[in-house]
Amino acid sequence: MPFQDGASLVGYHDLDGRPAGKLAMQEAGGRWYLYVAHYWGDGTGWCIVDVTDPRAPRYVRWLPGPVNTETFQLQVADGRMITGMEPILPMFGGDPNGPTPQKGMIIWDVSDPENPAEIGRWDSGAGGTHRNFYAGGRYVHVATALHGVDGSAYGVVDIDDPEHPQLVGQWWWPGQGPGERFSDADLAKGHTGRPLKDVPAIWLHGGPYVADGRAYCPWARSGMVILDVEDVTAPELVSSLSFYPPLGSSIAAHTVVPIPERRLAIVNSEALHEHAQEPLAFAGIVDLSDERDPILISLFPRPRPPEGYPVRDFAERGGRFGPHNQHQPQGQPCLRRSDDLVFVAYFCAGLQVFDISNPRDPVIVASYIPDDPAERFGPHPKGELVTQMEDVLVDSRGYVYMSEKNSGLYILELDADVADRHAGARVG
């Protein structure tokens, strides 16, 4: 039986046995559509699920992706879908001797939500894009490889003419650029703290989150980077805040979601090593009241196993334990925007929901841990087959969507007592 506290399952779909990654959504013609990006091998591509009735999700169709190419990142806004492409890492089953992977992104017209049509591609010319940011309009803000740049950097792609997208702006951390050298302190970050093989210490893992002329960028072991992007052709550094050392894996800053109205940002690392064999995975709150001098003011409490759970600590369960993705509203009216609730996909700890009404003392108010998968869809987790929650998205109706690598899509709702306490959530 699943372990639940403050949240309950209302719907489920196995997504035809394909490993699920990132999630995006649009509402069109009174219907609600979830777009799911997928992992690994024959599973690379995207699917569409009609979740108008979350208790009976309807699988609409499968869109196959390019072979030997990672396709687990996507965004949907303004009648367009942006799907990232990059080589499959060896640890995810990539074949270096296989077909040439596609790199960059595909631009789709999803004005007919059940029948996406490809309308353009952007080739990064290097290692491809990871998680990007698209809230509609002319520009896609990308975490992208660039020729001569060490690791991914920030880029702005103009898709006003989707058949001929153009890179119009770029920025990288000092030391990443052609002919540049990292500082000794930055070099050390790649050799301490149990770094994961083949994962750089200094790079924009993505995605950037853009609000009010600022791009909030999770730059791995360089931490949170704030860029002034009022002029997208000439991004400028505003400030940065490092978390490693002592906190975080090789991806010590994985996600930054600003709450501009409260002058806060929610940050988290990504757990990478199984059994938590790395520096403390964390999520926390940054005070942005002085954007040129941001400060970390609190850490989220570390989830504890519920009564009856088979181990005393999630790190003993197997697989990864720690935060991965947060719910990101990205300005979309179909998605929940809450000033005081943060939804986090927490790998083996499932969904964890935090109340941040007091930003110096966040507390857990709901959680949901599904049964472990019955079947393995891909190479992860490397050890025992346990829950590994990937992404979370919350719509403006209050339904919570979670993807799990080896079992599919879970649809939840908060229990009435939790939902009622946070009924002031805004959308858009």
C-alpha positions as CSV (number, residue, x, y, z in Angstrom):
1,M,0.0,0.0,0.0
2,P,1.2,3.6,-0.7
3,F,2.1,5.8,2.2
4,Q,0.1,9.1,2.2
5,D,-0.3,12.0,4.5
6,G,-2.4,15.0,3.4
7,A,-2.6,13.9,-0.2
8,S,-4.6,11.1,-1.9
9,L,-4.4,9.3,-5.3
10,V,-7.3,10.1,-7.7
11,G,-5.9,8.8,-11.0
12,Y,-3.1,6.8,-12.6
13,H,-1.8,5.8,-16.0
14,D,1.1,3.5,-16.9
15,L,1.9,5.5,-20.1
16,D,2.1,2.4,-22.1
17,G,5.1,1.2,-20.2
18,R,7.4,4.1,-21.2
19,P,9.7,5.8,-18.6
20,A,8.3,9.2,-17.7
21,G,10.3,12.4,-17.2
22,K,9.2,16.0,-17.4
23,L,5.6,17.3,-17.5
24,A,3.9,20.3,-19.2
25,M,0.3,21.3,-19.6
26,Q,-2.2,23.4,-21.5
27,E,-5.9,24.0,-21.3
28,A,-7.6,24.2,-24.7
29,G,-11.3,24.2,-25.7
30,G,-12.3,23.4,-22.2
31,R,-10.1,20.3,-22.0
32,W,-6.9,19.8,-20.0
33,Y,-3.9,18.2,-21.7
34,L,-0.7,16.9,-20.0
35,Y,2.4,16.5,-22.2
36,V,5.0,13.9,-20.9
37,A,8.6,13.7,-22.0
38,H,10.2,10.2,-21.9
39,Y,13.5,8.6,-21.2
40,W,15.7,5.8,-22.6
41,G,16.1,3.7,-25.7
42,D,12.9,2.9,-27.5
43,G,11.1,5.0,-25.0
44,T,12.5,8.3,-26.2
45,G,9.7,10.7,-27.4
46,W,6.7,12.3,-26.0
47,C,3.1,11.5,-25.2
48,I,-0.2,13.4,-24.7
49,V,-2.7,12.5,-22.0
50,D,-6.1,14.1,-21.7
51,V,-6.6,14.8,-17.9
52,T,-9.9,16.7,-18.1
53,D,-11.2,14.0,-15.9
54,P,-8.2,13.3,-13.7
55,R,-9.9,10.1,-12.4
56,A,-9.9,8.7,-15.9
57,P,-6.9,10.0,-17.8
58,R,-7.1,9.3,-21.5
59,Y,-3.9,8.4,-23.4
60,V,-4.2,10.4,-26.6
61,R,-1.1,9.5,-28.7
62,W,2.6,8.8,-28.8
63,L,5.1,11.0,-30.6
64,P,8.4,9.1,-31.3
65,G,11.6,11.0,-30.8
66,P,14.9,10.8,-32.6
67,V,17.0,7.7,-31.9
68,N,19.9,7.7,-29.5
69,T,18.7,11.1,-28.2
70,E,17.5,12.2,-24.8
71,T,14.0,13.7,-25.0
72,F,13.0,14.0,-21.4
73,Q,12.6,17.8,-21.3
74,L,9.7,19.9,-22.6
75,Q,7.7,23.1,-22.1
76,V,4.3,24.1,-23.4
77,A,3.0,27.7,-23.6
78,D,1.2,30.0,-26.0
79,G,0.1,27.2,-28.3
80,R,3.7,25.9,-28.8
81,M,5.7,23.0,-27.4
82,I,9.5,23.1,-27.0
83,T,11.2,19.8,-26.7
84,G,14.9,19.6,-25.8
85,M,17.3,17.1,-27.4
86,E,20.8,16.0,-26.3
87,P,22.9,12.9,-26.4
88,I,22.0,10.1,-24.0
89,L,24.5,9.9,-21.2
90,P,26.3,6.6,-20.9
91,M,24.9,6.1,-17.4
92,F,21.4,6.3,-19.0
93,G,22.2,3.7,-21.7
94,G,23.5,6.0,-24.5
95,D,25.4,4.2,-27.3
96,P,28.4,6.3,-28.4
97,N,28.7,4.1,-31.5
98,G,25.0,4.4,-32.4
99,P,23.2,6.8,-34.7
100,T,24.2,10.4,-34.4
101,P,22.0,12.0,-31.7
102,Q,20.0,15.1,-32.3
103,K,21.0,18.3,-30.4
104,G,19.0,21.4,-29.6
105,M,15.3,21.6,-29.6
106,I,12.1,21.0,-31.7
107,I,9.4,23.7,-31.9
108,W,5.9,22.4,-32.2
109,D,2.5,23.9,-33.0
110,V,0.1,22.5,-30.4
111,S,-2.8,24.8,-31.2
112,D,-4.5,21.5,-32.1
113,P,-3.6,19.9,-28.7
114,E,-4.0,16.3,-29.8
115,N,-2.1,16.6,-33.0
116,P,1.2,18.5,-32.6
117,A,2.9,19.6,-35.8
118,E,6.6,20.3,-36.0
119,I,7.3,23.8,-37.2
120,G,11.0,24.2,-36.6
121,R,14.2,23.0,-35.1
122,W,17.2,24.8,-33.5
123,D,20.5,22.9,-33.7
124,S,22.8,24.0,-30.8
125,G,25.7,22.8,-32.8
126,A,27.3,21.2,-29.7
127,G,25.9,19.0,-27.0
128,G,22.2,19.9,-27.1
129,T,19.9,21.5,-24.6
130,H,18.7,20.2,-21.2
131,R,15.8,21.8,-19.3
132,N,14.8,25.1,-20.9
133,F,12.2,27.9,-20.1
134,Y,9.4,29.0,-22.3
135,A,6.5,31.0,-21.1
136,G,5.2,32.0,-24.5
137,G,6.1,34.7,-27.0
138,R,9.3,35.2,-28.9
139,Y,12.1,33.8,-26.8
140,V,13.1,30.5,-25.4
141,H,15.7,30.6,-22.6
142,V,17.9,27.6,-22.9
143,A,20.4,25.6,-20.9
144,T,22.6,24.7,-23.9
145,A,25.9,23.5,-25.0
146,L,27.8,26.0,-27.1
147,H,30.8,25.5,-29.3
148,G,34.0,25.9,-27.3
149,V,32.2,26.3,-24.0
150,D,33.0,23.9,-21.2
151,G,29.6,22.5,-20.1
152,S,26.2,24.1,-20.7
153,A,25.6,27.8,-20.6
154,Y,22.7,30.2,-20.8
155,G,21.3,31.1,-24.2
156,V,18.3,33.0,-25.7
157,V,16.8,31.6,-28.9
158,D,14.4,33.8,-31.0
159,I,11.6,31.6,-32.4
160,D,9.6,34.5,-33.9
161,D,10.3,32.7,-37.2
162,P,10.2,29.1,-36.0
163,E,11.5,27.8,-39.3
164,H,14.7,29.8,-38.8
165,P,15.3,30.1,-35.0
166,Q,18.3,32.2,-34.0
167,L,20.6,32.3,-30.9
168,V,20.5,36.0,-30.0
169,G,22.0,36.1,-26.5
170,Q,24.4,34.0,-24.4
171,W,26.3,34.1,-21.1
172,W,28.6,31.6,-19.3
173,W,30.4,31.4,-16.0
174,P,34.0,32.8,-16.0
175,G,36.2,29.9,-17.0
176,Q,33.8,28.1,-19.2
177,G,34.5,30.1,-22.3
178,P,37.0,29.4,-25.1
179,G,40.5,30.0,-23.9
180,E,39.3,30.7,-20.3
181,R,40.5,29.1,-17.1
182,F,38.5,28.4,-14.0
183,S,39.6,29.8,-10.8
184,D,41.4,27.5,-8.4
185,A,38.3,27.5,-6.1
186,D,36.1,26.5,-9.0
187,L,38.5,23.8,-10.1
188,A,38.5,22.3,-6.6
189,K,34.7,22.0,-6.8
190,G,35.1,19.3,-9.4
191,H,37.4,17.2,-7.3
192,T,35.8,17.2,-3.9
193,G,32.5,16.2,-2.4
194,R,32.2,12.9,-4.2
195,P,31.6,14.3,-7.7
196,L,29.7,12.1,-10.1
197,K,31.7,10.8,-13.0
198,D,31.1,12.7,-16.3
199,V,29.0,15.4,-14.6
200,P,30.8,18.8,-14.6
201,A,30.9,21.0,-11.5
202,I,30.4,24.3,-13.2
203,W,27.5,24.4,-15.8
204,L,24.0,25.6,-16.2
205,H,22.0,22.4,-15.5
206,G,18.8,24.3,-16.1
207,G,16.5,25.5,-16.6
208,P,16.7,29.2,-16.2
209,Y,13.6,30.7,-14.8
210,V,12.7,34.1,-16.2
211,A,10.7,36.7,-14.4
212,D,10.6,40.6,-14.4
213,G,13.7,40.9,-16.6
214,R,15.8,38.5,-14.6
215,A,17.0,34.9,-15.4
216,Y,17.4,32.8,-12.2
217,C,19.9,30.1,-13.1
218,P,20.9,27.0,-11.2
219,W,24.6,26.7,-12.1
220,A,25.5,23.5,-10.3
221,R,28.4,24.0,-8.0
222,S,28.5,27.7,-8.8
223,G,25.1,28.0,-7.2
224,M,22.3,30.3,-8.0
225,V,23.2,32.9,-10.7
226,I,20.9,35.9,-11.3
227,L,21.3,37.6,-14.8
228,D,19.8,40.8,-16.0
229,V,18.1,39.9,-19.3
230,E,16.1,43.1,-19.9
231,D,18.2,43.2,-23.1
232,V,18.2,39.5,-24.1
233,T,21.0,40.1,-26.5
234,A,23.4,41.1,-23.7
235,P,22.8,39.3,-20.4
236,E,24.7,40.7,-17.5
237,L,25.5,39.2,-14.1
238,V,23.6,40.6,-11.2
239,S,24.9,38.3,-8.5
240,S,25.5,34.7,-7.5
241,L,25.1,32.6,-4.4
242,S,27.1,29.4,-3.9
243,F,25.9,26.5,-1.8
244,Y,28.8,24.0,-2.3
245,P,30.7,23.6,-0.2
246,P,29.2,22.2,2.0
247,L,25.8,21.5,0.4
248,G,24.7,19.5,-2.6
249,S,25.9,16.9,-5.1
250,S,27.7,17.7,-8.4
251,I,24.5,19.4,-9.2
252,A,24.4,21.5,-6.1
253,A,22.0,24.0,-7.7
254,H,19.5,22.1,-9.9
255,T,16.4,24.4,-9.7
256,V,15.7,28.0,-8.8
257,V,12.1,29.2,-8.8
258,P,11.6,32.8,-7.8
259,I,8.6,34.3,-6.0
260,P,9.1,37.9,-7.0
261,E,6.1,39.2,-5.0
262,R,7.7,37.9,-1.8
263,R,11.3,38.6,-2.9
264,L,12.2,35.0,-2.4
265,A,13.5,32.1,-4.4
266,I,13.2,28.4,-3.8
267,V,16.4,26.5,-4.6
268,N,17.3,22.8,-4.5
269,S,20.1,20.5,-5.4
270,E,19.6,17.2,-7.3
271,A,20.4,13.9,-5.5
272,L,22.7,11.9,-7.7
273,H,24.4,9.1,-5.8
274,E,22.2,6.2,-4.6
275,H,22.0,5.7,-0.8
276,A,22.8,9.5,-0.4
277,Q,26.6,8.9,-0.7
278,E,27.3,12.6,-1.3
279,P,27.1,16.0,0.4
280,L,23.7,16.7,1.9
281,A,20.9,17.1,-0.7
282,F,18.9,20.1,0.1
283,A,16.1,22.5,-0.7
284,G,16.0,26.0,0.8
285,I,14.8,29.5,0.6
286,V,16.8,32.5,-0.6
287,D,16.1,36.1,0.4
288,L,16.1,38.4,-2.7
289,S,15.3,41.6,-0.9
290,D,18.8,42.8,-2.1
291,E,19.2,41.0,-5.4
292,R,22.9,42.0,-5.5
293,D,23.5,40.3,-2.1
294,P,21.1,37.2,-1.9
295,I,21.3,35.2,1.3
296,L,20.1,31.6,2.2
297,I,17.7,32.0,5.1
298,S,16.4,28.5,5.6
299,L,16.6,24.8,4.6
300,F,13.6,22.6,4.1
301,P,13.2,19.9,6.8
302,R,14.6,16.5,5.7
303,P,11.7,14.1,5.1
304,R,11.4,11.2,7.5
305,P,9.9,7.8,6.7
306,P,6.3,7.4,7.9
307,E,5.3,4.9,10.5
308,G,5.4,1.4,9.0
309,Y,7.9,2.3,6.3
310,P,10.4,-0.6,5.8
311,V,13.6,1.4,6.8
312,R,14.3,4.0,9.4
313,D,15.9,6.5,7.0
314,F,15.1,7.1,3.3
315,A,18.9,6.9,2.5
316,E,18.7,3.2,3.4
317,R,15.8,2.5,1.0
318,G,17.8,2.3,-2.3
319,G,17.9,4.5,-5.3
320,R,18.4,8.2,-4.9
321,F,17.0,10.2,-2.0
322,G,16.7,13.9,-2.1
323,P,15.0,16.6,-4.1
324,H,14.9,16.6,-7.9
325,N,12.2,18.9,-9.5
326,Q,9.8,21.5,-8.1
327,H,6.5,22.5,-9.5
328,Q,7.2,25.5,-11.8
329,P,4.2,27.6,-12.8
330,Q,6.2,29.6,-15.5
331,G,3.4,32.1,-15.8
332,Q,0.9,29.6,-17.2
333,P,-2.8,30.2,-16.3
334,C,-3.5,26.5,-16.3
335,L,-1.0,25.9,-13.5
336,R,-1.2,26.6,-9.8
337,R,0.8,29.5,-8.5
338,S,1.0,29.5,-4.7
339,D,3.0,31.9,-2.5
340,D,3.1,29.5,0.4
341,L,3.2,25.9,-0.9
342,V,6.1,24.2,-2.6
343,F,5.7,20.8,-4.3
344,V,8.9,18.7,-4.7
345,A,9.6,15.4,-6.4
346,Y,11.9,13.7,-3.9
347,F,13.0,10.5,-5.6
348,C,12.4,7.6,-3.2
349,A,10.5,9.9,-0.8
350,G,7.9,10.5,-3.4
351,L,6.0,13.8,-3.3
352,Q,6.8,16.2,-0.5
353,V,4.8,19.4,0.0
354,F,6.2,22.2,2.1
355,D,4.4,25.2,3.7
356,I,6.7,28.3,3.4
357,S,4.3,30.9,4.8
358,N,7.0,31.5,7.3
359,P,10.1,31.5,5.0
360,R,12.5,31.0,7.9
361,D,10.7,27.9,9.1
362,P,9.3,25.8,6.3
363,V,7.4,22.7,7.3
364,I,6.1,19.5,5.6
365,V,2.3,19.5,5.3
366,A,1.7,16.6,2.9
367,S,3.4,13.6,1.3
368,Y,2.7,10.7,-1.0
369,I,4.9,7.7,-1.6
370,P,3.5,5.2,-4.1
371,D,4.2,1.5,-4.1
372,D,7.5,0.5,-5.6
373,P,7.4,-0.3,-9.3
374,A,6.7,-3.8,-10.4
375,E,8.7,-3.7,-13.6
376,R,11.9,-2.0,-14.7
377,F,11.7,0.3,-17.7
378,G,15.4,1.3,-17.8
379,P,18.8,1.3,-16.2
380,H,17.9,3.3,-13.1
381,P,17.9,2.9,-10.2
382,K,21.0,0.8,-10.5
383,G,20.2,-1.2,-7.3
384,E,16.9,-2.4,-5.9
385,L,13.9,-1.3,-7.9
386,V,12.3,1.4,-5.7
387,T,10.2,4.5,-6.3
388,Q,12.2,7.3,-8.0
389,M,9.8,10.3,-8.4
390,E,11.0,12.5,-11.3
391,D,8.8,15.6,-11.8
392,V,5.7,17.3,-10.3
393,L,3.2,19.7,-11.8
394,V,0.1,21.2,-10.2
395,D,-2.8,22.6,-12.2
396,S,-5.0,25.5,-11.3
397,R,-7.8,23.1,-10.3
398,G,-5.5,21.7,-7.6
399,Y,-4.6,18.4,-9.1
400,V,-1.0,17.2,-8.7
401,Y,0.7,15.2,-11.4
402,M,3.8,13.1,-10.7
403,S,6.0,11.1,-13.0
404,E,7.9,8.1,-11.9
405,K,10.7,6.5,-13.9
406,N,9.5,2.9,-13.9
407,S,5.7,3.0,-13.3
408,G,4.1,6.0,-15.0
409,L,1.8,8.9,-14.1
410,Y,0.2,9.5,-10.7
411,I,-2.5,12.1,-10.2
412,L,-3.2,13.3,-6.6
413,E,-5.2,15.9,-4.8
414,L,-4.4,17.5,-1.4
415,D,-6.7,16.4,1.4
416,A,-9.4,18.9,2.2
417,D,-7.9,20.2,5.5
418,V,-4.5,20.9,3.7
419,A,-6.2,22.4,0.6
420,D,-8.5,24.6,2.7
421,R,-5.6,26.1,4.6
422,H,-4.0,27.2,1.3
423,A,-7.1,28.1,-0.7
424,G,-5.6,31.5,-1.4
425,A,-3.3,30.1,-4.1
426,R,-3.1,32.2,-7.2
427,V,-2.9,31.0,-10.8
428,G,-0.8,32.2,-13.7
